[in-house]
Amino acid sequence: MKLILTQEVDGLGAAGDVVEVKDGYGRNYLIPRGDAIRWTRGGEKTIESIKAARASRALRDHDHAVEVKAKLEAKPVKLAVRSGEGGRLFGRVTVADVAAALAETSGEQVDKRTIVLGNPIKALGNHQISVKLHDEVSATVALTVVSA
């Protein structure tokens, strides 16, 4: 199935790209979520408008991403969670927990899909997390997990 991506899809492409995917993936996942539209000859005009909008938005977003990076890296983030003996957590720290702590500390709303934890956080202490704000801008944030 040939599709035109309307948003960036990890491992597949960026907005405005024409991609070939399996029928079920396109019909059941990409199209219902609004990540893609069916490719048609008339859709060629849509590709140009999507690419033009992406280029203008990328310039504006890059400057904003640099500002957000400075805010996020300025203060260490403290996250209070329930823990047991020896500093082990009940469960683990999720990206939603980290996103809420970032919003509380810096005042910037961060999409939880942009947060990269690396290894699961299952213990108290200091951790480094990465937040991908833009294709070219990534912030490294110091996260301190403390007992509640």
ZAVEXLUM-316754 format. One record per residue: residue in three letters; residue number from 1; x, y, z of N, C-alpha, C in turn. Coordinates in pm, whole numbers, plus 50000, padded with zeros to 5 digits. Layout:
BEGIN
@res=ALA | n=NUM | n_east=X | n_north=Y | n_up=Z | ca_east=X | ca_north=Y | ca_up=Z | c_east=X | c_north=Y | c_up=Z
...
//
This chain:
BEGIN
@res=MET | n=1 | n_east=50085 | n_north=49883 | n_up=50000 | ca_east=50000 | ca_north=50000 | ca_up=50000 | c_east=50090 | c_north=50123 | c_up=50000
@res=LYS | n=2 | n_east=50059 | n_north=50217 | n_up=49915 | ca_east=50136 | ca_north=50339 | ca_up=49903 | c_east=50065 | c_north=50450 | c_up=49980
@res=LEU | n=3 | n_east=50140 | n_north=50516 | n_up=50073 | ca_east=50082 | ca_north=50619 | ca_up=50158 | c_east=50168 | c_north=50744 | c_up=50156
@res=ILE | n=4 | n_east=50105 | n_north=50857 | n_up=50190 | ca_east=50175 | ca_north=50983 | ca_up=50211 | c_east=50169 | c_north=51012 | c_up=50360
@res=LEU | n=5 | n_east=50285 | n_north=51025 | n_up=50424 | ca_east=50289 | ca_north=51050 | ca_up=50567 | c_east=50251 | c_north=51196 | c_up=50596
@res=THR | n=6 | n_east=50164 | n_north=51216 | n_up=50693 | ca_east=50125 | ca_north=51352 | ca_up=50732 | c_east=50199 | c_north=51396 | c_up=50858
@res=GLN | n=7 | n_east=50261 | n_north=51300 | n_up=50928 | ca_east=50340 | ca_north=51327 | ca_up=51047 | c_east=50463 | c_north=51238 | c_up=51044
@res=GLU | n=8 | n_east=50562 | n_north=51273 | n_up=51125 | ca_east=50680 | ca_north=51189 | ca_up=51133 | c_east=50646 | c_north=51058 | c_up=51204
@res=VAL | n=9 | n_east=50689 | n_north=50947 | n_up=51147 | ca_east=50669 | ca_north=50815 | ca_up=51205 | c_east=50806 | c_north=50753 | c_up=51221
@res=ASP | n=10 | n_east=50842 | n_north=50717 | n_up=51345 | ca_east=50973 | ca_north=50659 | ca_up=51371 | c_east=50995 | c_north=50533 | c_up=51289
@res=GLY | n=11 | n_east=51109 | n_north=50525 | n_up=51225 | ca_east=51145 | ca_north=50408 | ca_up=51148 | c_east=51081 | c_north=50402 | c_up=51011
@res=LEU | n=12 | n_east=51000 | n_north=50501 | n_up=50977 | ca_east=50931 | ca_north=50498 | ca_up=50848 | c_east=50963 | c_north=50621 | c_up=50764
@res=GLY | n=13 | n_east=50951 | n_north=50741 | n_up=50821 | ca_east=50980 | ca_north=50861 | ca_up=50745 | c_east=50923 | c_north=50985 | c_up=50810
@res=ALA | n=14 | n_east=50943 | n_north=51097 | n_up=50740 | ca_east=50896 | ca_north=51226 | ca_up=50789 | c_east=50771 | c_north=51268 | c_up=50714
@res=ALA | n=15 | n_east=50709 | n_north=51374 | n_up=50761 | ca_east=50587 | ca_north=51425 | ca_up=50697 | c_east=50616 | c_north=51462 | c_up=50553
@res=GLY | n=16 | n_east=50527 | n_north=51420 | n_up=50463 | ca_east=50543 | ca_north=51450 | ca_up=50322 | c_east=50610 | c_north=51340 | c_up=50243
@res=ASP | n=17 | n_east=50665 | n_north=51240 | n_up=50310 | ca_east=50730 | ca_north=51128 | ca_up=50241 | c_east=50625 | c_north=51031 | c_up=50187
@res=VAL | n=18 | n_east=50654 | n_north=50974 | n_up=50071 | ca_east=50571 | ca_north=50869 | ca_up=50014 | c_east=50637 | c_north=50737 | c_up=50050
@res=VAL | n=19 | n_east=50562 | n_north=50649 | n_up=50118 | ca_east=50619 | ca_north=50523 | ca_up=50165 | c_east=50532 | c_north=50406 | c_up=50120
@res=GLU | n=20 | n_east=50593 | n_north=50291 | n_up=50110 | ca_east=50523 | ca_north=50167 | ca_up=50077 | c_east=50521 | c_north=50080 | c_up=50203
@res=VAL | n=21 | n_east=50401 | n_north=50048 | n_up=50252 | ca_east=50387 | ca_north=49967 | ca_up=50373 | c_east=50291 | c_north=49852 | c_up=50346
@res=LYS | n=22 | n_east=50287 | n_north=49757 | n_up=50437 | ca_east=50192 | ca_north=49646 | ca_up=50425 | c_east=50051 | c_north=49699 | c_up=50443
@res=ASP | n=23 | n_east=49958 | n_north=49635 | n_up=50376 | ca_east=49819 | ca_north=49682 | ca_up=50375 | c_east=49761 | c_north=49696 | c_up=50515
@res=GLY | n=24 | n_east=49778 | n_north=49596 | n_up=50600 | ca_east=49719 | ca_north=49599 | ca_up=50734 | c_east=49776 | c_north=49710 | c_up=50820
@res=TYR | n=25 | n_east=49907 | n_north=49733 | n_up=50811 | ca_east=49972 | ca_north=49839 | ca_up=50890 | c_east=49917 | c_north=49976 | c_up=50850
@res=GLY | n=26 | n_east=49902 | n_north=49998 | n_up=50721 | ca_east=49850 | ca_north=50125 | ca_up=50674 | c_east=49703 | c_north=50143 | c_up=50707
@res=ARG | n=27 | n_east=49623 | n_north=50041 | n_up=50677 | ca_east=49478 | ca_north=50050 | ca_up=50694 | c_east=49435 | c_north=50050 | c_up=50840
@res=ASN | n=28 | n_east=49504 | n_north=49973 | n_up=50925 | ca_east=49460 | ca_north=49958 | ca_up=51063 | c_east=49532 | c_north=50048 | c_up=51163
@res=TYR | n=29 | n_east=49647 | n_north=50103 | n_up=51124 | ca_east=49725 | ca_north=50180 | ca_up=51221 | c_east=49752 | c_north=50322 | c_up=51174
@res=LEU | n=30 | n_east=49819 | n_north=50337 | n_up=51061 | ca_east=49863 | ca_north=50470 | ca_up=51017 | c_east=49747 | c_north=50562 | c_up=50978
@res=ILE | n=31 | n_east=49655 | n_north=50513 | n_up=50896 | ca_east=49545 | ca_north=50598 | ca_up=50849 | c_east=49449 | c_north=50635 | c_up=50962
@res=PRO | n=32 | n_east=49403 | n_north=50542 | n_up=51048 | ca_east=49313 | ca_north=50581 | ca_up=51156 | c_east=49374 | c_north=50680 | c_up=51255
@res=ARG | n=33 | n_east=49505 | n_north=50673 | n_up=51279 | ca_east=49570 | ca_north=50765 | ca_up=51372 | c_east=49595 | c_north=50901 | c_up=51308
@res=GLY | n=34 | n_east=49577 | n_north=50913 | n_up=51178 | ca_east=49601 | ca_north=51040 | ca_up=51110 | c_east=49747 | c_north=51062 | c_up=51076
@res=ASP | n=35 | n_east=49828 | n_north=50956 | n_up=51084 | ca_east=49969 | ca_north=50968 | ca_up=51052 | c_east=49995 | c_north=50961 | c_up=50901
@res=ALA | n=36 | n_east=49896 | n_north=50915 | n_up=50824 | ca_east=49915 | ca_north=50900 | ca_up=50680 | c_east=49781 | c_north=50911 | c_up=50608
@res=ILE | n=37 | n_east=49791 | n_north=50941 | n_up=50478 | ca_east=49675 | ca_north=50939 | ca_up=50390 | c_east=49711 | c_north=50854 | c_up=50269
@res=ARG | n=38 | n_east=49609 | n_north=50802 | n_up=50201 | ca_east=49635 | ca_north=50720 | ca_up=50083 | c_east=49700 | c_north=50804 | c_up=49974
@res=TRP | n=39 | n_east=49791 | n_north=50741 | n_up=49900 | ca_east=49858 | ca_north=50809 | ca_up=49790 | c_east=49768 | c_north=50809 | c_up=49668
@res=THR | n=40 | n_east=49751 | n_north=50926 | n_up=49609 | ca_east=49679 | ca_north=50940 | ca_up=49483 | c_east=49754 | c_north=51039 | c_up=49397
@res=ARG | n=41 | n_east=49718 | n_north=51046 | n_up=49271 | ca_east=49785 | ca_north=51144 | ca_up=49184 | c_east=49754 | c_north=51286 | c_up=49229
@res=GLY | n=42 | n_east=49634 | n_north=51308 | n_up=49279 | ca_east=49597 | ca_north=51439 | ca_up=49331 | c_east=49669 | c_north=51469 | c_up=49462
@res=GLY | n=43 | n_east=49716 | n_north=51366 | n_up=49527 | ca_east=49788 | ca_north=51383 | ca_up=49652 | c_east=49926 | c_north=51443 | c_up=49635
@res=GLU | n=44 | n_east=49976 | n_north=51449 | n_up=49513 | ca_east=50107 | ca_north=51510 | ca_up=49486 | c_east=50108 | c_north=51656 | c_up=49533
@res=LYS | n=45 | n_east=49997 | n_north=51726 | n_up=49514 | ca_east=49987 | ca_north=51866 | ca_up=49559 | c_east=49992 | c_north=51872 | c_up=49711
@res=THR | n=46 | n_east=49932 | n_north=51774 | n_up=49776 | ca_east=49934 | ca_north=51768 | ca_up=49921 | c_east=50076 | c_north=51751 | c_up=49973
@res=ILE | n=47 | n_east=50156 | n_north=51672 | n_up=49903 | ca_east=50295 | ca_north=51649 | ca_up=49944 | c_east=50372 | c_north=51780 | c_up=49948
@res=GLU | n=48 | n_east=50356 | n_north=51862 | n_up=49846 | ca_east=50427 | ca_north=51989 | ca_up=49841 | c_east=50385 | c_north=52082 | c_up=49954
@res=SER | n=49 | n_east=50256 | n_north=52087 | n_up=49985 | ca_east=50211 | ca_north=52175 | ca_up=50093 | c_east=50259 | c_north=52123 | c_up=50229
@res=ILE | n=50 | n_east=50261 | n_north=51991 | n_up=50248 | ca_east=50309 | ca_north=51934 | ca_up=50374 | c_east=50458 | c_north=51964 | c_up=50392
@res=LYS | n=51 | n_east=50536 | n_north=51949 | n_up=50285 | ca_east=50680 | ca_north=51975 | ca_up=50294 | c_east=50709 | c_north=52123 | c_up=50319
@res=ALA | n=52 | n_east=50631 | n_north=52213 | n_up=50258 | ca_east=50651 | ca_north=52357 | ca_up=50280 | c_east=50618 | c_north=52394 | c_up=50424
@res=ALA | n=53 | n_east=50510 | n_north=52339 | n_up=50476 | ca_east=50472 | ca_north=52366 | ca_up=50616 | c_east=50576 | c_north=52309 | c_up=50711
@res=ARG | n=54 | n_east=50628 | n_north=52191 | n_up=50680 | ca_east=50731 | ca_north=52128 | ca_up=50766 | c_east=50857 | c_north=52212 | c_up=50768
@res=ALA | n=55 | n_east=50898 | n_north=52267 | n_up=50654 | ca_east=51020 | ca_north=52349 | ca_up=50648 | c_east=51006 | c_north=52477 | c_up=50729
@res=SER | n=56 | n_east=50892 | n_north=52544 | n_up=50719 | ca_east=50873 | ca_north=52668 | ca_up=50795 | c_east=50860 | c_north=52640 | c_up=50944
@res=ARG | n=57 | n_east=50794 | n_north=52531 | n_up=50978 | ca_east=50777 | ca_north=52495 | ca_up=51119 | c_east=50910 | c_north=52451 | c_up=51180
@res=ALA | n=58 | n_east=50995 | n_north=52388 | n_up=51102 | ca_east=51125 | ca_north=52341 | ca_up=51153 | c_east=51213 | c_north=52459 | c_up=51195
@res=LEU | n=59 | n_east=51211 | n_north=52567 | n_up=51119 | ca_east=51292 | ca_north=52684 | ca_up=51155 | c_east=51241 | c_north=52746 | c_up=51285
@res=ARG | n=60 | n_east=51111 | n_north=52759 | n_up=51296 | ca_east=51052 | ca_north=52819 | ca_up=51415 | c_east=51071 | c_north=52727 | c_up=51536
@res=ASP | n=61 | n_east=51052 | n_north=52597 | n_up=51516 | ca_east=51062 | ca_north=52502 | ca_up=51626 | c_east=51205 | c_north=52486 | c_up=51676
@res=HIS | n=62 | n_east=51304 | n_north=52499 | n_up=51590 | ca_east=51443 | ca_north=52483 | ca_up=51632 | c_east=51480 | c_north=52588 | c_up=51736
@res=ASP | n=63 | n_east=51443 | n_north=52712 | n_up=51712 | ca_east=51472 | ca_north=52818 | ca_up=51809 | c_east=51400 | c_north=52794 | c_up=51941
@res=HIS | n=64 | n_east=51274 | n_north=52751 | n_up=51933 | ca_east=51198 | ca_north=52721 | ca_up=52054 | c_east=51259 | c_north=52602 | c_up=52127
@res=ALA | n=65 | n_east=51305 | n_north=52501 | n_up=52054 | ca_east=51365 | ca_north=52383 | ca_up=52116 | c_east=51492 | c_north=52418 | c_up=52191
@res=VAL | n=66 | n_east=51571 | n_north=52512 | n_up=52139 | ca_east=51693 | ca_north=52555 | ca_up=52207 | c_east=51658 | c_north=52625 | c_up=52339
@res=GLU | n=67 | n_east=51553 | n_north=52706 | n_up=52338 | ca_east=51508 | ca_north=52774 | ca_up=52460 | c_east=51460 | c_north=52673 | c_up=52565
@res=VAL | n=68 | n_east=51381 | n_north=52575 | n_up=52521 | ca_east=51329 | ca_north=52474 | ca_up=52612 | c_east=51445 | c_north=52390 | c_up=52668
@res=LYS | n=69 | n_east=51543 | n_north=52360 | n_up=52584 | ca_east=51659 | ca_north=52283 | ca_up=52630 | c_east=51730 | c_north=52356 | c_up=52744
@res=ALA | n=70 | n_east=51748 | n_north=52488 | n_up=52728 | ca_east=51814 | ca_north=52566 | ca_up=52833 | c_east=51734 | c_north=52560 | c_up=52964
@res=LYS | n=71 | n_east=51600 | n_north=52568 | n_up=52955 | ca_east=51517 | ca_north=52561 | ca_up=53075 | c_east=51525 | c_north=52425 | c_up=53143
@res=LEU | n=72 | n_east=51522 | n_north=52318 | n_up=53062 | ca_east=51523 | ca_north=52184 | ca_up=53117 | c_east=51656 | c_north=52149 | c_up=53183
@res=GLU | n=73 | n_east=51766 | n_north=52194 | n_up=53123 | ca_east=51898 | ca_north=52161 | ca_up=53176 | c_east=51940 | c_north=52252 | c_up=53290
@res=ALA | n=74 | n_east=51867 | n_north=52362 | n_up=53312 | ca_east=51905 | ca_north=52458 | ca_up=53416 | c_east=51887 | c_north=52402 | c_up=53557
@res=LYS | n=75 | n_east=51779 | n_north=52329 | n_up=53580 | ca_east=51749 | ca_north=52279 | ca_up=53714 | c_east=51744 | c_north=52127 | c_up=53713
@res=PRO | n=76 | n_east=51801 | n_north=52064 | n_up=53817 | ca_east=51782 | ca_north=51918 | ca_up=53828 | c_east=51638 | c_north=51888 | c_up=53866
@res=VAL | n=77 | n_east=51587 | n_north=51778 | n_up=53819 | ca_east=51449 | ca_north=51740 | ca_up=53844 | c_east=51445 | c_north=51639 | c_up=53957
@res=LYS | n=78 | n_east=51357 | n_north=51664 | n_up=54055 | ca_east=51341 | ca_north=51574 | ca_up=54169 | c_east=51207 | c_north=51504 | c_up=54155
@res=LEU | n=79 | n_east=51209 | n_north=51372 | n_up=54169 | ca_east=51088 | ca_north=51292 | ca_up=54155 | c_east=51074 | c_north=51203 | c_up=54279
@res=ALA | n=80 | n_east=50964 | n_north=51222 | n_up=54353 | ca_east=50940 | ca_north=51143 | ca_up=54474 | c_east=50851 | c_north=51023 | c_up=54440
@res=VAL | n=81 | n_east=50900 | n_north=50904 | n_up=54474 | ca_east=50826 | ca_north=50781 | ca_up=54447 | c_east=50828 | c_north=50691 | c_up=54571
@res=ARG | n=82 | n_east=50736 | n_north=50596 | n_up=54577 | ca_east=50734 | ca_north=50500 | ca_up=54688 | c_east=50844 | c_north=50399 | c_up=54667
@res=SER | n=83 | n_east=50915 | n_north=50368 | n_up=54775 | ca_east=51022 | ca_north=50270 | ca_up=54764 | c_east=51022 | c_north=50179 | c_up=54886
@res=GLY | n=84 | n_east=51088 | n_north=50065 | n_up=54870 | ca_east=51098 | ca_north=49968 | ca_up=54978 | c_east=51238 | c_north=49970 | c_up=55037
@res=GLU | n=85 | n_east=51274 | n_north=49858 | n_up=55098 | ca_east=51405 | ca_north=49847 | ca_up=55160 | c_east=51515 | c_north=49848 | c_up=55053
@res=GLY | n=86 | n_east=51627 | n_north=49906 | n_up=55089 | ca_east=51742 | ca_north=49907 | ca_up=54999 | c_east=51728 | c_north=50002 | c_up=54882
@res=GLY | n=87 | n_east=51629 | n_north=50089 | n_up=54882 | ca_east=51614 | ca_north=50186 | ca_up=54774 | c_east=51550 | c_north=50132 | c_up=54648
@res=ARG | n=88 | n_east=51492 | n_north=50012 | n_up=54654 | ca_east=51423 | ca_north=49958 | ca_up=54536 | c_east=51282 | c_north=50014 | c_up=54530
@res=LEU | n=89 | n_east=51239 | n_north=50045 | n_up=54410 | ca_east=51107 | ca_north=50104 | ca_up=54390 | c_east=50999 | c_north=49997 | c_up=54380
@res=PHE | n=90 | n_east=50877 | n_north=50036 | n_up=54412 | ca_east=50761 | ca_north=49953 | ca_up=54385 | c_east=50723 | c_north=49982 | c_up=54240
@res=GLY | n=91 | n_east=50763 | n_north=49897 | n_up=54149 | ca_east=50741 | ca_north=49922 | ca_up=54007 | c_east=50863 | c_north=49992 | c_up=53950
@res=ARG | n=92 | n_east=50838 | n_north=50092 | n_up=53866 | ca_east=50948 | ca_north=50167 | ca_up=53807 | c_east=50900 | c_north=50307 | c_up=53772
@res=VAL | n=93 | n_east=50994 | n_north=50394 | n_up=53742 | ca_east=50962 | ca_north=50530 | ca_up=53701 | c_east=50923 | c_north=50526 | c_up=53553
@res=THR | n=94 | n_east=50807 | n_north=50579 | n_up=53519 | ca_east=50761 | ca_north=50578 | ca_up=53381 | c_east=50789 | c_north=50713 | c_up=53316
@res=VAL | n=95 | n_east=50779 | n_north=50717 | n_up=53183 | ca_east=50800 | ca_north=50843 | ca_up=53112 | c_east=50692 | c_north=50944 | c_up=53147
@res=ALA | n=96 | n_east=50572 | n_north=50897 | n_up=53181 | ca_east=50465 | ca_north=50988 | ca_up=53222 | c_east=50502 | c_north=51056 | c_up=53354
@res=ASP | n=97 | n_east=50563 | n_north=50981 | n_up=53446 | ca_east=50609 | ca_north=51039 | ca_up=53573 | c_east=50714 | c_north=51145 | c_up=53547
@res=VAL | n=98 | n_east=50807 | n_north=51114 | n_up=53458 | ca_east=50915 | ca_north=51208 | ca_up=53426 | c_east=50859 | c_north=51333 | c_up=53359
@res=ALA | n=99 | n_east=50763 | n_north=51316 | n_up=53268 | ca_east=50703 | ca_north=51431 | ca_up=53199 | c_east=50633 | c_north=51523 | c_up=53297
@res=ALA | n=100 | n_east=50563 | n_north=51465 | n_up=53394 | ca_east=50495 | ca_north=51547 | ca_up=53495 | c_east=50596 | c_north=51621 | c_up=53583
@res=ALA | n=101 | n_east=50705 | n_north=51555 | n_up=53619 | ca_east=50808 | ca_north=51619 | ca_up=53700 | c_east=50878 | c_north=51730 | c_up=53623
@res=LEU | n=102 | n_east=50902 | n_north=51710 | n_up=53494 | ca_east=50963 | ca_north=51814 | ca_up=53411 | c_east=50872 | c_north=51936 | c_up=53400
@res=ALA | n=103 | n_east=50743 | n_north=51911 | n_up=53382 | ca_east=50647 | ca_north=52022 | ca_up=53371 | c_east=50641 | c_north=52100 | c_up=53502
@res=GLU | n=104 | n_east=50647 | n_north=52029 | n_up=53614 | ca_east=50642 | ca_north=52094 | ca_up=53744 | c_east=50768 | c_north=52176 | c_up=53772
@res=THR | n=105 | n_east=50883 | n_north=52123 | n_up=53736 | ca_east=51011 | ca_north=52189 | ca_up=53765 | c_east=51040 | c_north=52305 | c_up=53671
@res=SER | n=106 | n_east=51023 | n_north=52281 | n_up=53540 | ca_east=51063 | ca_north=52384 | ca_up=53443 | c_east=50948 | c_north=52468 | c_up=53391
@res=GLY | n=107 | n_east=50826 | n_north=52420 | n_up=53407 | ca_east=50711 | ca_north=52494 | ca_up=53355 | c_east=50685 | c_north=52467 | c_up=53208
@res=GLU | n=108 | n_east=50764 | n_north=52378 | n_up=53146 | ca_east=50747 | ca_north=52344 | ca_up=53004 | c_east=50679 | c_north=52209 | c_up=52992
@res=GLN | n=109 | n_east=50575 | n_north=52202 | n_up=52910 | ca_east=50509 | ca_north=52075 | ca_up=52884 | c_east=50593 | c_north=51997 | c_up=52783
@res=VAL | n=110 | n_east=50630 | n_north=51875 | n_up=52819 | ca_east=50711 | ca_north=51790 | ca_up=52732 | c_east=50629 | c_north=51667 | c_up=52697
@res=ASP | n=111 | n_east=50624 | n_north=51635 | n_up=52569 | ca_east=50552 | ca_north=51516 | ca_up=52525 | c_east=50626 | c_north=51392 | c_up=52575
@res=LYS | n=112 | n_east=50553 | n_north=51299 | n_up=52635 | ca_east=50618 | ca_north=51182 | ca_up=52694 | c_east=50682 | c_north=51093 | c_up=52588
@res=ARG | n=113 | n_east=50641 | n_north=51104 | n_up=52463 | ca_east=50701 | ca_north=51023 | ca_up=52357 | c_east=50841 | c_north=51071 | c_up=52321
@res=THR | n=114 | n_east=50878 | n_north=51192 | n_up=52364 | ca_east=51011 | ca_north=51244 | ca_up=52333 | c_east=51113 | c_north=51213 | c_up=52441
@res=ILE | n=115 | n_east=51069 | n_north=51153 | n_up=52552 | ca_east=51158 | ca_north=51123 | ca_up=52663 | c_east=51220 | c_north=50985 | c_up=52643
@res=VAL | n=116 | n_east=51353 | n_north=50978 | n_up=52654 | ca_east=51425 | ca_north=50852 | ca_up=52639 | c_east=51491 | c_north=50819 | c_up=52772
@res=LEU | n=117 | n_east=51448 | n_north=50711 | n_up=52836 | ca_east=51503 | ca_north=50672 | ca_up=52965 | c_east=51625 | c_north=50582 | c_up=52952
@res=GLY | n=118 | n_east=51641 | n_north=50513 | n_up=52842 | ca_east=51750 | ca_north=50417 | ca_up=52830 | c_east=51711 | c_north=50291 | c_up=52903
@res=ASN | n=119 | n_east=51771 | n_north=50266 | n_up=53017 | ca_east=51735 | ca_north=50152 | ca_up=53101 | c_east=51621 | c_north=50192 | c_up=53194
@res=PRO | n=120 | n_east=51534 | n_north=50098 | n_up=53229 | ca_east=51426 | ca_north=50131 | ca_up=53323 | c_east=51482 | c_north=50177 | c_up=53457
@res=ILE | n=121 | n_east=51419 | n_north=50277 | n_up=53515 | ca_east=51464 | ca_north=50330 | ca_up=53644 | c_east=51387 | c_north=50257 | c_up=53753
@res=LYS | n=122 | n_east=51459 | n_north=50172 | n_up=53829 | ca_east=51397 | ca_north=50091 | ca_up=53933 | c_east=51460 | c_north=50112 | c_up=54069
@res=ALA | n=123 | n_east=51545 | n_north=50215 | n_up=54084 | ca_east=51613 | ca_north=50238 | ca_up=54212 | c_east=51621 | c_north=50387 | c_up=54239
@res=LEU | n=124 | n_east=51636 | n_north=50421 | n_up=54366 | ca_east=51654 | ca_north=50560 | ca_up=54406 | c_east=51793 | c_north=50607 | c_up=54361
@res=GLY | n=125 | n_east=51809 | n_north=50738 | n_up=54347 | ca_east=51940 | ca_north=50793 | ca_up=54315 | c_east=51935 | c_north=50888 | c_up=54197
@res=ASN | n=126 | n_east=52054 | n_north=50919 | n_up=54146 | ca_east=52068 | ca_north=51011 | ca_up=54034 | c_east=52069 | c_north=50935 | c_up=53902
@res=HIS | n=127 | n_east=51997 | n_north=50989 | n_up=53805 | ca_east=51988 | ca_north=50926 | ca_up=53673 | c_east=51996 | c_north=51037 | c_up=53568
@res=GLN | n=128 | n_east=52043 | n_north=51001 | n_up=53449 | ca_east=52046 | ca_north=51092 | ca_up=53335 | c_east=51940 | c_north=51047 | c_up=53235
@res=ILE | n=129 | n_east=51855 | n_north=51139 | n_up=53192 | ca_east=51756 | ca_north=51107 | ca_up=53090 | c_east=51776 | c_north=51203 | c_up=52974
@res=SER | n=130 | n_east=51728 | n_north=51162 | n_up=52859 | ca_east=51741 | ca_north=51243 | ca_up=52739 | c_east=51602 | c_north=51280 | c_up=52690
@res=VAL | n=131 | n_east=51588 | n_north=51404 | n_up=52644 | ca_east=51461 | ca_north=51452 | ca_up=52588 | c_east=51489 | c_north=51503 | c_up=52448
@res=LYS | n=132 | n_east=51429 | n_north=51438 | n_up=52348 | ca_east=51450 | ca_north=51479 | ca_up=52209 | c_east=51346 | c_north=51586 | c_up=52175
@res=LEU | n=133 | n_east=51393 | n_north=51711 | n_up=52172 | ca_east=51304 | ca_north=51824 | ca_up=52150 | c_east=51284 | c_north=51856 | c_up=52002
@res=HIS | n=134 | n_east=51384 | n_north=51823 | n_up=51921 | ca_east=51383 | ca_north=51853 | ca_up=51778 | c_east=51478 | c_north=51754 | c_up=51713
@res=ASP | n=135 | n_east=51476 | n_north=51747 | n_up=51581 | ca_east=51567 | ca_north=51655 | ca_up=51512 | c_east=51713 | c_north=51682 | c_up=51547
@res=GLU | n=136 | n_east=51747 | n_north=51808 | n_up=51569 | ca_east=51886 | ca_north=51847 | ca_up=51594 | c_east=51912 | c_north=51887 | c_up=51739
@res=VAL | n=137 | n_east=51809 | n_north=51894 | n_up=51821 | ca_east=51824 | ca_north=51941 | ca_up=51960 | c_east=51776 | c_north=51834 | c_up=52057
@res=SER | n=138 | n_east=51866 | n_north=51795 | n_up=52147 | ca_east=51833 | ca_north=51698 | ca_up=52249 | c_east=51886 | c_north=51749 | c_up=52383
@res=ALA | n=139 | n_east=51805 | n_north=51741 | n_up=52487 | ca_east=51845 | ca_north=51789 | ca_up=52619 | c_east=51876 | c_north=51669 | c_up=52710
@res=THR | n=140 | n_east=51982 | n_north=51681 | n_up=52789 | ca_east=52014 | ca_north=51580 | ca_up=52888 | c_east=51979 | c_north=51638 | c_up=53025
@res=VAL | n=141 | n_east=51890 | n_north=51570 | n_up=53095 | ca_east=51837 | ca_north=51622 | ca_up=53220 | c_east=51882 | c_north=51533 | c_up=53336
@res=ALA | n=142 | n_east=51923 | n_north=51596 | n_up=53445 | ca_east=51960 | ca_north=51523 | ca_up=53566 | c_east=51834 | c_north=51496 | c_up=53646
@res=LEU | n=143 | n_east=51804 | n_north=51369 | n_up=53668 | ca_east=51685 | ca_north=51328 | ca_up=53742 | c_east=51729 | c_north=51263 | c_up=53874
@res=THR | n=144 | n_east=51675 | n_north=51313 | n_up=53983 | ca_east=51702 | ca_north=51255 | ca_up=54114 | c_east=51575 | c_north=51190 | c_up=54165
@res=VAL | n=145 | n_east=51581 | n_north=51061 | n_up=54185 | ca_east=51466 | ca_north=50985 | ca_up=54234 | c_east=51483 | c_north=50970 | c_up=54385
@res=VAL | n=146 | n_east=51386 | n_north=51022 | n_up=54461 | ca_east=51392 | ca_north=51018 | ca_up=54607 | c_east=51270 | c_north=50943 | c_up=54661
@res=SER | n=147 | n_east=51281 | n_north=50896 | n_up=54784 | ca_east=51173 | ca_north=50823 | ca_up=54848 | c_east=51065 | c_north=50920 | c_up=54896
@res=ALA | n=148 | n_east=50939 | n_north=50883 | n_up=54873 | ca_east=50828 | ca_north=50968 | ca_up=54914 | c_east=50790 | c_north=50945 | c_up=55057
//
